[in-house]
Amino acid sequence: MLDDFVDVSKDEKQLMHLWNSFVRKQRVLADGHVPWACEAFSKLHGRELVLSPALFWCWRLFMIKLWNHGLLDGCTMNNCNMILEKCRDEESDTGKS
């Protein structure tokens, strides 16, 4: 059904698909699960996010929206960003080798 949206970019659709699949598989059922889910999602898809700048920014904007709705705290957002920075560093290290 995501393909039916015309005012959403390809990258936004891809992120929505990744997030919805993750949430469904991990059975994220309550608001209290969202912080854990964001960190786990960042770990699982970190490499993919850092390899695609557009997807990376879609993820960050999505986390901001979760924060605006009170579902995510600043500490968890920071943890997710640290996970992504680590993935970016690992990716740049493998590129140099």
Secondary structure in CASP SS format (residue, H / E / C, confidence):
PFRMAT SS
TARGET T0000
AUTHOR 0000-0000-0000
METHOD secondary structure of the structure
MODEL  1
M C 1.00
L H 1.00
D H 1.00
D H 1.00
F C 1.00
V C 1.00
D C 1.00
V C 1.00
S C 1.00
K H 1.00
D H 1.00
E H 1.00
K H 1.00
Q H 1.00
L H 1.00
M H 1.00
H H 1.00
L H 1.00
W H 1.00
N H 1.00
S H 1.00
F H 1.00
V H 1.00
R H 1.00
K H 1.00
Q H 1.00
R C 1.00
V C 1.00
L C 1.00
A C 1.00
D H 1.00
G H 1.00
H H 1.00
V H 1.00
P H 1.00
W H 1.00
A H 1.00
C H 1.00
E H 1.00
A H 1.00
F H 1.00
S H 1.00
K H 1.00
L H 1.00
H H 1.00
G H 1.00
R H 1.00
E H 1.00
L H 1.00
V H 1.00
L H 1.00
S C 1.00
P H 1.00
A H 1.00
L H 1.00
F H 1.00
W H 1.00
C H 1.00
W H 1.00
R H 1.00
L H 1.00
F H 1.00
M H 1.00
I H 1.00
K H 1.00
L H 1.00
W H 1.00
N H 1.00
H C 1.00
G C 1.00
L C 1.00
L C 1.00
D C 1.00
G H 1.00
C H 1.00
T H 1.00
M H 1.00
N H 1.00
N H 1.00
C H 1.00
N H 1.00
M H 1.00
I H 1.00
L H 1.00
E H 1.00
K H 1.00
C H 1.00
R H 1.00
D H 1.00
E H 1.00
E H 1.00
S H 1.00
D H 1.00
T H 1.00
G H 1.00
K H 1.00
S C 1.00
END
